[in-house]
């Protein structure tokens, strides 16, 4: 799981062009939206694309995304359980 979390942090930085951050700067348990990383709705779309492209996961409804994108750890757990790639 820790390896997936580290990989995911790198992919999030790359996908969202967070050039000022390193994977070590991102707390796996911090919220992605609001406090934590402070992502917005456009970033959420990028995360959805990242999951589709890299892990073969397609979120069926937006409410599901709200739960999945709580933190990097929650996202990694969801990917581990649902990935097709």
Buried (B, 14 or more C-beta within 10 A) or exposed (E): EEEBBBBBBEBBBEBBEBEEEEBEEBEBEBBBBEEBBEBEEEBBEBBBEBBBEBBEBEBEEEEEBEEBBBBBBBBBBBBEEBEEE
